[in-house]
Amino acid sequence: MSTARKGWSREELLVTFRLYCRTPFGRLHSRNPSIIELAQLIGRTPGAVTMKACNFASLDPHQQARNISALGNVSRADRELWEAFLDDSETIAEEAEAVFLSLAGNPHEALSAPREDIDSTAPKPPEGATELRSLVKTRRVQSFFREAVLASYGSCCALTGIAVSELLNASHIVPWSVDRTRRADPRNGICLNALHDRAFDRGLITFDTDLRAVLSPQLREAAQNPLHRAAFEWLEGRRLTVPMRFQPSDDALAYHRTHVFKE
């Protein structure tokens, strides 16, 4: 009987990478129900899925800086998928979502995904077969991005600490319409509550090089009332809480300060 271990297919790597991105930090263990569920879907053990997910974790530069080892098992295919995601997050995210939904027996589930996290410049859903395929892709990418960003921030607003998921959005730093390759990249996202997400999206709030909040003069000059002061004035200089993984990209934040923020 052969004792050779079964190699990982691209489909298995994609859905395991998807799992890594949407699993909160510290929950990559074989007792996690989501890991057990995926292991059953792809015919692997929970331990094998956990180790593969940890391999992806070890490729994150921020984890490397914290001396988290790669368990000695990172393969060329693992590294190639990680690098492909960094180069073109939209394509990899859409492919990972499609494979998972197919394995789960519900390939059209993404059609019911919420739209609140797509910024105001995202394309509106048109009609027709081609347009429907585009809508499905958009929803899948949106779903991947939201889950990855919220998981990275522990489902807490990075400014206020609000931890009610219904009030949280995954905010794009570089807008959706500007760079297709960044659309699903969690490094291009910040978890913010709905109010401050809207202000960030409209350029009324940004973050300096020390990740401290900066308010637009337009926001300071707006009609003053107690609610306005309570919602915004105290934010000036408040430091953004950064996640354990997929920390906001410096160049994305620089783009926001230069091209989105309203001086």
Secondary structure as UniProt FT lines:
FT   HELIX           10..22
FT   TURN            25..26
FT   TURN            30..31
FT   HELIX           33..42
FT   HELIX           46..58
FT   HELIX           61..65
FT   TURN            66..67
FT   TURN            71..72
FT   HELIX           76..87
FT   HELIX           89..103
FT   TURN            104..105
FT   TURN            107..108
FT   HELIX           109..112
FT   TURN            116..117
FT   TURN            120..121
FT   HELIX           129..152
FT   TURN            153..155
FT   TURN            158..160
FT   HELIX           165..167
FT   STRAND          168..172
FT   TURN            176..178
FT   HELIX           180..182
FT   TURN            183..184
FT   HELIX           186..188
FT   STRAND          189..193
FT   HELIX           194..201
FT   TURN            202..203
FT   STRAND          205..207
FT   TURN            209..210
FT   STRAND          212..215
FT   HELIX           217..220
FT   HELIX           226..231
FT   HELIX           233..235
FT   TURN            236..237
FT   HELIX           250..255
FT   HELIX           256..260
//
